[in-house]
Amino acid sequence: MSATDRRRLRLFLLGLLLPFAALRLLLHASPNANFDVGGYNVHHLFTGLLLVTAGGVPLAVRRGPERLLDLCAGVFGVGLSLALDEWVYLIATDGSDASYLLPISLWGGVVMVGSACAYAMLVSRQ
């Protein structure tokens, strides 16, 4: 694996892990904090999908060790972290603020983000 590939893997993994931990801590400290736009509750899943798109498209269509692609790897990781954190929560609960604090939500996020980290490390070894 090249130095560029190792750097991008680190940026991607940090993008997955740090926002997940920070968001969980923030929402446990302030469980009723919501991002509302025009009367709609915008879950971080949706914000994550926008970041996945913003970071992932350049990674898919560009080549080279440019700093832009390093940034994109981190942005992609952050977006994926936000999306995966809510995946089990929105499927297995009623989607309420209180449900976000349930063990199924926490462990669902841990399993999903952990699986993405493991998958990235597996792919990077090939």
C-alpha angles and dihedrals in degrees: 000000000000124000089250091054092048091049092050091047090052092048091048093048092047088049089055100043107036099052091044092054094041094048093048091050092046095048093046089053092045107019096173095056108123135174104228124182120184092341094311123117105228107205116211088246088075095045087049092054091054090052092046088055094045093049101032102051095061090045090054098046106030131068135201142056096286118151088237090066091048089054090046091054090056094044090049090052093050092049093047090049092053092047097045092046090064099038098091092031093059094043100043103034139046090258095245126143090249092052091057087068094054119111092242089060095047096044092042089056092045092051094045097045091041090051091052090051092049091047092051092050091047093050091047091058093060 
